[in-house]
């Protein structure tokens, strides 16, 4: 993994509560869960890139 950079984001209270529950269920931290979700989303986006008809 690359270097870590701290970033602050504002989350709606309900969303943060849901994410905390998910993190507890997956035995990880809130930030660990968010990083995992972002990485999974980036992998999906890279896998779904549509060519321009090359």
RAURBEL-V547521 format. One record per residue. N is the residue number from 1. SS is DSSP state (alpha for helix, beta for strand, coil for the rest). Layout:
<<N & SS> <N & SS>>
//
This chain:
<<1 & coil> <2 & coil> <3 & coil> <4 & coil> <5 & coil> <6 & coil> <7 & coil> <8 & coil> <9 & coil> <10 & coil> <11 & coil> <12 & coil> <13 & alpha> <14 & alpha> <15 & alpha> <16 & alpha> <17 & alpha> <18 & alpha> <19 & alpha> <20 & alpha> <21 & alpha> <22 & alpha> <23 & alpha> <24 & alpha> <25 & alpha> <26 & coil> <27 & coil> <28 & coil> <29 & coil> <30 & alpha> <31 & alpha> <32 & alpha> <33 & alpha> <34 & alpha> <35 & alpha> <36 & alpha> <37 & alpha> <38 & alpha> <39 & alpha> <40 & alpha> <41 & alpha> <42 & alpha> <43 & alpha> <44 & alpha> <45 & alpha> <46 & alpha> <47 & alpha> <48 & coil> <49 & coil> <50 & coil> <51 & coil> <52 & coil> <53 & coil> <54 & coil>>
//
